[in-house]
């Protein structure tokens, strides 16, 4: 049902590209460079929206519809995510399961659009994406199930509201395992190091980026924006568990949440600056670790 606030969705749609900019700026500072402006992702999106889209004659309506459905699925999922002291726009018992399915729907549309091009490179990227997501989704679902079992709720709104300092004191091992699993899923689902290198342009090593090589103009802008919103979604869940600040003042709690998102963005940049990309054969092993951590958290 719709009974919450629009603010979490507005913050996500306005600040999601900024989180990517924070990660890029952190990597630049660690490398001794100035780096691009924090507003660069917004200028890139504007530039893409002003361009025209080019479609191959081998593609069909599936290719053109993929970015739109992918963006719509992430936006709908964000309506189920609370932030700071403000509840989600929509919440109901069992929306944890819907969030997982909406993420899967967006990925499915991107993969099908890549296969519709008939490109061997994009088919290779789609194959890798599906392989790794088949391991990331169970880890994500089990982590949410562990949080639901600990708090006694099946909706993300009351789940994050129930996590507090007292909860950490009572169930620190379970929450620690859950955060570790969610962090691995966060890096994998958003194509970050050590799973994927978002800065590479080599087709043989790319996973996510190789699937969208044929997209251009507004379609590519929707894909880039969807990726930023998806990162914000996973980051919101992690920050909501790690920094359970419930002061009673919604604006203070929201400010603490924004600080947590900034810290997570900087931490992601530090991880990417200090780690190398794993070999493709090692990535499934990392995802299995996330599944085991989530399963252990659920058992505890």
C-alpha positions in Angstrom: 0.0 0.0 0.0 1.1 3.6 -0.6 1.3 5.4 2.7 4.9 6.6 3.1 7.0 9.5 2.0 8.3 10.5 -1.4 11.6 11.8 0.0 13.5 8.5 -0.1 12.7 8.2 -3.8 13.5 11.8 -4.5 16.9 11.6 -2.7 17.7 8.4 -4.6 16.9 9.9 -8.0 18.7 13.1 -7.3 21.8 11.8 -5.5 22.5 8.4 -7.0 24.9 9.7 -9.7 26.7 11.7 -7.0 27.6 8.5 -5.2 29.3 7.2 -8.3 31.2 10.5 -8.6 32.4 10.1 -5.0 33.8 6.7 -5.8 35.6 8.0 -8.9 37.0 11.0 -7.0 38.3 8.8 -4.2 40.1 6.6 -6.8 41.5 9.7 -8.4 42.8 11.0 -5.1 44.4 7.6 -4.2 46.1 7.7 -7.6 47.5 11.2 -7.1 45.2 12.8 -9.6 42.6 15.6 -9.3 39.9 13.6 -11.1 36.6 14.7 -12.7 34.1 17.0 -11.1 31.5 15.6 -8.8 28.9 16.7 -11.2 30.4 14.8 -14.2 27.9 12.0 -14.1 25.1 14.5 -14.4 26.8 16.2 -17.4 27.3 12.8 -19.0 23.6 11.9 -18.6 22.6 15.3 -20.0 24.9 14.8 -23.0 23.5 11.3 -23.7 19.9 12.5 -23.4 20.6 15.2 -26.1 21.9 12.7 -28.5 19.9 10.4 -30.8 19.6 6.7 -30.5 21.1 4.4 -33.2 19.5 1.0 -33.7 21.0 -1.9 -35.7 18.8 -3.5 -38.4 19.3 -6.8 -36.7 17.7 -5.7 -33.5 14.0 -5.7 -32.6 11.6 -4.1 -30.2 13.2 -6.2 -27.4 16.5 -4.2 -27.7 14.6 -0.8 -27.6 12.4 -1.8 -24.7 15.2 -3.3 -22.5 16.6 0.0 -21.0 13.1 1.3 -20.3 12.0 -1.7 -18.4 15.3 -1.9 -16.6 15.0 1.7 -15.4 11.4 1.2 -14.4 12.1 -1.9 -12.4 14.8 -0.1 -10.3 12.5 2.9 -9.7 9.7 0.7 -8.5 12.1 -1.2 -6.2 13.2 2.2 -4.8 9.6 3.0 -3.8 9.9 0.1 -1.3 13.2 1.3 0.3 13.1 3.7 3.3 15.8 6.1 4.0 16.9 7.8 7.2 13.9 8.7 9.2 11.4 8.6 6.3 9.5 5.5 5.4 9.3 4.1 1.9 6.6 5.3 -0.4 5.0 1.9 -0.6 5.3 -1.0 1.9 3.6 -4.3 2.5 4.3 -7.6 4.1 6.6 -9.6 1.7 8.0 -6.7 -0.2 11.5 -8.1 0.5 10.7 -10.8 -2.0 9.4 -8.3 -4.6 12.6 -6.3 -4.4 14.7 -9.3 -5.3 12.4 -10.1 -8.2 12.4 -6.5 -9.5 16.2 -6.6 -9.5 16.1 -9.9 -11.4 13.6 -8.4 -13.9 15.9 -5.5 -14.7 18.8 -7.8 -15.3 16.7 -10.1 -17.4 15.7 -7.2 -19.7 19.3 -6.1 -20.1 20.5 -9.6 -20.9 17.7 -10.2 -23.4 18.5 -6.8 -25.1 22.1 -7.8 -25.3 21.3 -11.1 -26.9 18.9 -9.4 -29.4 21.8 -7.7 -31.0 23.3 -11.0 -32.2 26.8 -9.9 -31.2 29.1 -12.6 -29.9 30.8 -10.1 -27.5 27.5 -9.0 -25.9 26.4 -12.6 -25.7 29.6 -13.4 -23.9 29.0 -10.6 -21.4 25.4 -11.7 -20.9 26.5 -15.2 -20.2 28.9 -13.9 -17.5 26.3 -11.6 -16.0 23.8 -14.4 -15.7 26.4 -16.8 -14.2 27.4 -14.4 -11.5 23.9 -13.2 -10.8 22.7 -16.7 -10.3 25.1 -16.8 -7.3 24.5 -13.2 -6.1 20.8 -13.4 -6.0 20.6 -16.3 -3.4 23.1 -14.5 -1.2 21.0 -11.3 -1.4 17.8 -13.2 -0.7 19.3 -15.1 2.2 20.7 -11.9 3.7 17.3 -10.3 3.6 15.8 -13.4 5.1 18.3 -13.3 8.0 17.3 -9.7 8.7 13.6 -10.6 8.5 14.0 -13.5 10.9 16.0 -11.4 13.3 13.4 -8.5 13.4 10.3 -10.6 12.8 9.1 -8.5 9.8 8.7 -9.3 6.1 8.8 -5.7 5.0 11.9 -3.6 4.6 10.4 -0.6 6.3 9.9 -2.2 9.7 13.0 -4.4 9.3 15.4 -1.4 9.0 13.4 0.5 11.7 13.8 -2.5 14.1 17.6 -2.6 13.7 19.1 -0.6 16.5 22.1 -0.4 18.8 20.3 -2.9 21.1 19.9 -5.2 18.1 23.6 -5.1 17.4 24.5 -5.8 21.0 22.1 -8.8 21.0 22.9 -10.2 17.5 26.2 -8.7 16.5 27.6 -12.0 14.9 24.5 -12.5 12.7 24.4 -8.8 11.6 28.2 -8.8 10.9 27.8 -11.9 8.7 24.9 -10.3 6.9 26.8 -7.1 6.3 29.8 -9.0 4.9 27.5 -10.9 2.5 25.6 -7.7 1.5 29.0 -6.0 0.8 30.1 -8.7 -1.5 26.7 -8.6 -3.3 26.9 -4.8 -3.5 30.3 -5.0 -5.3 29.2 -7.8 -7.6 25.8 -6.4 -8.5 27.2 -3.0 -9.3 30.2 -4.4 -11.3 32.8 -3.0 -9.0 36.2 -4.3 -8.0 37.3 -7.0 -7.4 34.4 -8.6 -9.5 34.5 -6.2 -12.5 36.4 -3.1 -13.5 34.0 -0.3 -14.4 36.8 1.7 -16.1 37.9 -1.0 -18.5 37.1 -0.9 -22.2 38.4 -4.3 -23.2 35.6 -6.5 -24.4 37.3 -9.7 -23.3 37.5 -8.7 -19.7 34.2 -6.7 -19.3 31.1 -8.3 -17.7 28.4 -5.7 -17.4 29.7 -3.0 -19.8 30.1 -5.4 -22.7 26.3 -6.0 -22.7 25.5 -2.4 -23.5 28.0 -1.7 -26.3 25.2 -1.3 -28.9 23.1 1.1 -26.8 23.4 4.8 -27.5 21.9 8.2 -26.7 18.9 8.2 -24.4 18.9 4.4 -24.1 22.4 4.4 -22.8 21.6 7.2 -20.5 18.8 5.1 -19.0 21.2 2.2 -18.5 23.7 4.4 -16.8 21.1 6.0 -14.6 19.7 2.6 -13.7 23.1 1.4 -12.6 23.5 4.5 -10.4 20.0 3.9 -8.8 20.8 0.2 -8.3 24.0 1.1 -6.4 22.0 3.5 -4.3 19.4 0.8 -3.5 22.0 -1.7 -2.2 23.9 1.0 -0.4 20.7 2.1 1.4 20.1 -1.4 2.8 23.8 -1.7 4.0 23.8 1.8 5.6 20.4 1.2 7.2 21.8 -1.9 9.0 25.3 -0.6 9.8 24.2 2.8 11.1 20.9 2.3 12.8 20.4 5.8 14.1 16.9 6.4 15.5 17.0 9.8 17.2 13.3 10.5 16.8 14.1 13.4 14.5 13.6 12.4 10.9 15.9 15.0 9.4 18.7 14.1 11.7 18.3 10.5 10.9 18.3 11.3 7.2 21.4 13.4 7.5 23.1 10.5 9.3 22.0 8.2 6.4 23.5 10.6 3.8 26.8 10.6 5.7 26.7 6.8 5.8 26.2 6.8 2.0 29.2 9.1 1.6 31.3 6.9 3.8 30.3 3.8 1.8 31.1 5.6 -1.4 34.6 6.5 -0.1 35.1 2.9 1.2 34.2 1.5 -2.2 36.7 3.8 -3.9 39.4 2.7 -1.4 38.6 -1.0 -2.1 38.9 -0.4 -5.9 42.2 1.5 -5.4 43.7 -1.3 -3.3 42.5 -4.5 -5.0 43.0 -6.0 -8.4 40.3 -7.6 -10.4 39.8 -11.3 -9.7 40.2 -13.9 -12.4 36.9 -15.0 -13.8 37.2 -18.4 -12.3 37.7 -16.9 -8.8 34.5 -14.8 -8.9 32.1 -17.7 -8.4 34.1 -18.7 -5.4 33.7 -15.2 -3.9 29.9 -15.4 -4.5 29.8 -18.8 -2.8 31.4 -17.2 0.2 28.6 -14.6 0.2 26.0 -17.4 0.1 27.6 -19.2 2.9 27.8 -16.0 5.0 24.2 -15.3 4.4 23.1 -18.9 5.2 25.2 -18.9 8.4 23.6 -15.6 9.4 20.1 -17.0 8.8 21.0 -20.1 10.9 22.3 -17.9 13.7 
